Amino acid sequence: AQSVTQLGSHVSVSEGALVLLRCNYSSSVPPYLFWYVQYPNQGLQLLLKYTSAATLVKGINGFEAEFKKSETSFHLTKPSAHMSDAAEYFCAVSQLYNFNKFYFGSGTKLNVKP
Amino acid sequence: KAGVTQTPRYLIKTRGQQVTLSCSPISGHRSVSWYQQTPGQGLQFLFEYFSETQRNKGNFPGRFSGRQFSNSRSEMNVSTLELGDSALYLCASSSTGQAHYEQYFGPGTRLTVT
């Protein structure tokens, strides 16, 4: 069985501060992991993905995430928050042969204060 | 390339009615997945189609059904609508349908059941 837990439904940071959004997964086989961002009234946009290559994955808009098997984590970070980063972020897990059945976390709303 | 398109964007229906939502994937994509997004349950997988065949299904009642056409366009149908079916329905397309390929999401159809 697969599942994703995102700690913190709301995270607030100041502009220019570090962004850290947490994601822990549960998977019985090696997972594929994704981070998506959703702006109001829009669909989801892919930020980055882990597919068993490098454990440190760089994505768009300056985001990156590190796959840590021992901690079953895939936390999303960005060194310096920008006002435009305010959105909801979703972590998702999938498995080989599971044909696009993504399991999503409950989401984390990021607020960026000026 | 044009993105994933969903029609209509907004829909209001009455309990007991049925509804059909449409999704046009990115050109060349053969896999289409559907998700339901609600504040209480988050993003939940409905089903996935690849080359007109349903390959994967989530835990939804039989009132939720879908199909895919030879041009990869997909429709989902909800019969005998209930208030709890009010949600944002997201469609996502993928090129190969393999789990490690990212899914591209449409803007969604906001369904309100009164």
Interface residues (C-beta under 8 A of the other chain):
Chain A: Y32 F34 Y36 N41 Q42 G43 L44 Q45 L46 K49 T51 S52 F90 A92 S94 Q95 L96 Y97 N98 F99 N100 K101 F102 Y103 F104 G105 S106 G107
Chain B: V4 S31 S33 Y35 G42 L43 Q44 F45 E48 F50 R55 N56 G58 L90 A92 S94 G97 Q98 A99 H100 Y101 E102 Q103 Y104 F105 G106 P107 G108
